[in-house]
Amino acid sequence: MRQKLLGSVFVPAICSLLLIGDRPSYSAQVRLDVGATNPTMLADQKETNYIRISLEGFDLAEQQSRPPVNVALVIDTSGSMNGQKIAQARDAAIAAVRRLRDNDIVSVVLYHSSVQVLVPATKATDRDAIIRQIRGIRANGSTALFAGVSKGAAEIRKFLDSESVNRVILLSDGKANVGPKSPRELERLGASFVKEGISVSTLGLGLQYNEDLMSGLASAGSGNHLFVEEADDLVAVFNNEFNDLMSVVAGEFKILAKVGPGVRPVRVLGTKADIDGSNVSIPLTQLYARQERYFVLEVEVDAGEAGTSRPLVDVSVQYMNLVSETTDKLSSSVMVKFSDEVAQVKDDVDLETYAYCAIQIANDKNGRATLLRDAGRIGEAKELLGENAEELKRLALKCVDNNLSEIVPELQRNAVLNQSQAVSLEDASNWSRTRKAMKAEQNANAAQQSSRGYDYSVKP
């Protein structure tokens, strides 16, 4: 974690002592870092500022036992899944079950026109019996996606525990056509799960599924969304998802950002946060080992007099440390000062914070470009993606010049991605594939998952 030089109070890691048998063991805390893009703002005018709230998961030492997993595999068995798709789905589910330990909980839910609980939530002590049931999965019927996800969460609830990693993993290749089917309805469902400590990851298979619905559910459900174009990739994708699942070190997050007087919260980019006056509650169910998860809060700051300063934001975080099995708390704050010197405002920009925020701002614009392309406004969409690419490339070069090498690959990757997407927009015959890749990338950027083992790039 990088300590900010301007504008923020850095909170160091704190270690807690616990006993495992007769052996003492130490478990570090999650680390909190809060910074503003502009710790110095121009006096006498109202301006926008961006705040980055970053959480970094600690390393899970080899001798430490990972937290138990409570996972529901929810598999689409509608008729469109017949053949290679369902065969690969079986193989992926079997490979996932084989990775579980005896104290993990697993359930398998199948859905088509109706919902079937193939394996009720149970400890994974008899993995062979579970695998035998999975081998018998066949595909037929329609797609009752909402009911399938709901049933998966119901199985999770049977053994719901704040000290476990609770997740629904949904696989579908089609559009929901039985029961609730709008993205808004699925987003509300995902958000309700997060309040219970359950996350939802979605795997969209092929080119026929509804990416707005699947990505919205994952985003609201604090999980991952993956576009899996080929069924042959399913085993590898499931494996990556379980890599995440088995490296969770913290959960049950309560993140509260309280802005200061004369500061108004506008939005949290890429995350459905709850804004109530000066208070911003940010949802997060889980954090992985060594993962750095950050949120970008956009605020509007009233004019201030030159030479004065004011509180910008106070951030408090409470979470369950799944290794030490303790409830830990962190806090940090940021001040902003005002100057009538344009040069000073420019010199004081926190470039590192600015670069990370720029990725999320570009991600938001990427989503707008998707909607413009949907509306047939290809030229405007291309222009927006081109602006993204140029700004990200410029920032990458500036970060290199300022020895901020860690952020450079992500800036460059996003610049290239926006460039390639701009070119792909004109290919109407390939728009379904391009759109799914763009939605998956938008979700990955918002959740900082893009570097965790799967290629979301637009394929030629």
N, C-alpha and C positions, 0 to 999 in steps of 0.2 A: 504494500500500500504506500502511496506517495503522500508525504506530508505537504500540505499547502503552505505556501509562503505568504499569501495575501488573503485576508478576508475571512478565514475560517479558524475555528478552534479545533485542533486535531485531538481525537480521543484515542489513546494507545490501547493495545490489547491488554486485557487483564486475565490472569490465569487463576483458575480455581482448582483447589485440591480435592480429590475424591479418592475413595478406597475401592479397589477391585480385589476381592478376596483379602489377602494380607499385603497386597502390593499397592503402594501409593502410585497414583498416576496423575498427570497434569493435563488439563484440557483448556486450551486458549479460548477466548471469546471471539465472536464475530467482531470485525473492526468497522467502525463508522467514520466516514469522512464527508464533510459538507463544505462546499465552496460555491462562490458566485462567479459568473463570467466577468462581471464588472464590479469589483470591490470598491472602485471609485467611480462615481457617476457625475455627469455634468450638472452643475448647479442651476437652479431656477427654471427647471422644466421637467415635466412628467415624462418618464421613460420606462421601457421594458427591460427587465433583467431576467437572467436564467440562473436557477439554483440547481446544483447537482448533489443529490443525496446518494452516497455510495456505501454499500455493505459488502464486505469481503469475508467469505467463509474461510475458516482455519483449516489447516491440513489435518487429515485423518491419518494418524500414525498407524503403521503396520500392526503394532501390538494391540491397538484399540479395536474393539468389536464394533462393527457398524450398527446403527439403529435397526430394529426389525422393520420389515416391509409389510404393508397391508395393501395389496394391489388387486384390482378387478380388471380382467381382460374382457373387454366388450367387443365382440366380433360380429360384423355384418355378414349374415348368411343368406341375403336375398339372392334371387336368381342370377343377377349379373356377376356374382362372385364365383360362379361355377368354373370348373376347370383348374387352370394353373393358379388363379388367384386364391381360391380356397385351399388348394394344396400347399401353397407357400405360407398362407396364414396359419395353417396347422403346424407347419414346420417351425415358424417363428414363435408361436405360442409354446410349443414343446421345448425349444431351445431356452426360452425365458424361464419356464418352470424348472428346468434342470439347474438353473443358477440359484434358485432359492435355497434357503437354509431351513432346518426343521422348525425354527421358531417364527418363520415368516408366515403370513396369511395370504392365501390366494383364492380367488373365485373366478369363474369363467361364465360369462353371460352371452348368449346368442340372441340375435334379433333379426327378424324378417317381417312378415305380416304381424307377428306377435313376438313375445319375449319368452325365452326359456333360460332358466338358470341351470346350466349344464353341471357346474361344480359349485355348490354353495360354499360360502366363505369357510375355509378350514385351514388348519395348520398344514404346512407342506411336508409333513413327515412321510407320507406315502406318495412320493412323486410319481412312481410307476403307475399307480392306479389313476392318478389325475391325467397322466399322459395317455393312458389307454382310452379314456373318455374323449380327450381332444382328438385322437386319431379317427374317431367316428363322426366328426363334424361334416355335414353336407350342406349344400346351398340350395335354397328355393324361396319363393315368395317375394313380398314387397319390402319396404325399408322403414321400419318404425324406430327411427334413430333416437328421438327424444325419450321414448319408453325404455330403450336399451340402456342409455346413459343413466337414466333415473334408477333403473334396477341395479346397475353396477354400483352406484353410490349407496343404495340400500344394503348391498352385501358388505361394502366397506364399513357401514355403520354398525354392523353386528360386532365388530372388534375394534371400533374407532378408539384410538388412544393418542393422546398428545405426544407421547414419547415414541410413536411409530411414524413411518413415512406412509401417508395415506394417499393413494392415487388411483384414478380410473384411467385406463389406456383404451381409447376408442379407435377401432379400425373400420373404415367404410370406403366403398368405391362408388357410392351413388348418392342421389339426392333424397332427402327425407320426404316420403310421400304418404306416410301414415302418422296421424297425430300432429302435434305442434311441429311446424317446419320452417319458421322464419328465423333469420339470424338473431333478431332481438329476443325472441323467446328462448333460444339456446344460450345467449349471453346472460340473460337473467338466471337461467338454471346454473350456469358455471359460476356466476358471482355468489349464488346462494351456497354452493359447495365450499367455496373459499372461506366463508364465514364459519363453516364447520371444521375447517382444517383439512379439507379434501381438495387436491388439485386434479385437473383433467388435462391429459395430453391427447391430441388427435392426429391420426395418421390417415391422410387422404391418398387413396390408391387409384392410379390411372387418371384418365382425363374427364370423367363424367361426374365426379362428386362436386358438391357445392362448397367452393373454397371460402366464400364469405361466412357461411354457417360454421364450417369446421375451424377456421382460423379465429372467428369471433368467440366460439366456445372455449378454445384453448387459451386465448388471451384473457377472457373474463375469468377462466378457471385457473389462472396462474400456472399454466402448463406449457408444453411445447406443441407446435403444429408443424408437421412435416408433409411435404409433397413427395409421394413415392410413385414415380412414374411407372416403374417396372416391378412386377410381382417378385421377380428374382432378387430384388433388393430388400425384401421385407425382413428376412432373418437378420441382416446387418443393421437395419434401422431399429428393430426391436432390441438388438444387442446394445446399440448406442443409448436407447431410451433407458434400458436397465442399468447401464453404466451410471447415468445420472441418478436414477432411483436409488442405487446402492451407495451413492457418495454424499447423500444428504447429511448435513451436520447440524442444521438448525431449522426450526419450524415455528408455527403459531405466532407469526410476527404481528406486532401492533406498532405501526409506524405513524407518528403524528408530527406534522410540521405546522408550527404556529407562526404566522408572519407578524412582523412588528407594526406599530402604528404608522399610518400613511402608506401601507403596503397592501395590495390586493392580489390574492391568488387568482390566476386566470384558468390554468389547466395543468395537468401532469401529462406530458407527451407520451402517447402510446399506452397509457394505463388508465383504466376507469377508476379514478380516485374519487373520494367523497369530499366535496368542498362545502363547508358550513361556516360562513363568515370568514374569520381569519384562520380557521382550523382546516387542515388538509389531512385526511386519513388515507394512507396508501396501502392497498392490499398486497400481501405476499405470504404464501403458505410455506415455502421451503427455500433453503439456500444450500448449494452444493459445496463440498470441500474445494477450497482455492478459487471458487467462483467469485467474480466481482460483479454484483448486480447493482445497477444505479438507476435512479429516477430523475427526470428533469422536470422541475417545477418552474413554470413561467409565471412571473409576477409583474404587476404594474406598480411603479414607485412614484409617489407624489414628489413634486419639486422640493428641493432642500436648499438651504443657504450654503454658500461657499464657506468651507472651514468647519462645517458641522458634520455630525455623523448620527446614525440611528440604527437600532436593531433591524436586521433584515428578516431573519428567521431563527427560531429555536426548534431543534429537532430532537425528539425523544423516541427511543426504540426499545421495545420489550419483546423477548422471544424465548422459546424453549431450546436450551442447549441439549441436543439429543445425545451427546456423548457424556457430559457430566450429569445429565438429568436434573438440571437446575434452570430456574427462570432468571435470565440475565437482563440487565438494563444498561443502556448507553444513552448519551446525550451529547449534543454539539450545537453551536450557534455561530451565526455569521453577522457581522456588522457591515454597514455600507457608509462610506463617507462621500462628501460632495466637494467638487472643485470647479472653479470657473476657467481652469486651464485645460484646454482640449488636449494638449500634449501629455499632461499628467494622466488624464483619463485613459488615453490610448496606451501609455506606457504601463499602467497598472493592470491592464487586462490580464486575467489569469488564463494563459494560453492553454494549459492542459485541460482545465474545466471547460473552456470555450470549445476545444476540439471534441470532447466527449459530447457536449450538448449539441454541437453541429451535426453529429451523426444522427441524433434523434430528431433534430429539426429537418434534416434531409430525408429521414425515414417518413416523417409526416408528409412532406411534399411528394414523396414517392407514392404514398397512398392517394393523394389528390390527383397525381398523374394517372393512376389506375382508373379513377372515376372519370377523368377527362377522356381517356381512351374509350371507356364504356359508352360515353356520349358521342363518340365519333369525332371528337376534337383532337385529332392526332397531332397536329402541329403544335398546339399548346402543351400537350402532354410531353412531346419530345423536347420542347424548349425548357420545361420545368426540370426534366431529367438531366438535360445538358447543363443547366445552371448548377444542379446538385454536383455533377461530376467535376465541373471546374472549381467550385468552392472547396470541395473535399481535396482535390489535388493541390490547390493553393495552400490549404492548411497543412497537408502532409509535408510539403516542402518547408513551411515555416517551422513545423515541429522538429524536423531534422536539423534546421539551423539553430534551434534552441535546446538541442540534446534531449528532446522528449521522444525517444525512439520507440517506447512501448506502444503508443497509440498509432504510430505511422502505418503499420500493416493493415489495421482496420480501416483507416482513412483511405488508403490506396485500394483496398478490396472493394469498398463501397463506391469509390469513384469509378472503377472499372465496371462494376455491376450496373450502375446507373447509365453508363455509356452504352453498354451492350443492350440493355433494356430499351433505350431510346431507339436503337437500330431495329430491334425486334418488333416494335409497335406497328410498323407498317405491314407486317405479314399477317393478313387477316386469317389465313388458313391455320396459322400457328398460335393465334391469340389465346385459345383455351390453355395451352401449355404455358405460354408466357405469363398469363394472368395468375395461374396457380403458383408458379415459381415466384412471382412478385409478392403475392400475399404471404407465402411461406417465409420469404426473406423479411418482409415487414414485421411479421410476428417474431422472427428470430432476432432481429435488431432490437425490437422493443424489450425482449426478454434477455438480450445478450447471450443468445444460444448459437449464433452463427458459426462459431469456431469450435463447436463441440462434436465434430465428427461426421457431419453430413453436408454434402454439396448442394446448396440451394440455387446455384446459378442457373440462368436460362440456358438450356441445351440447344445446340444448333439443330 
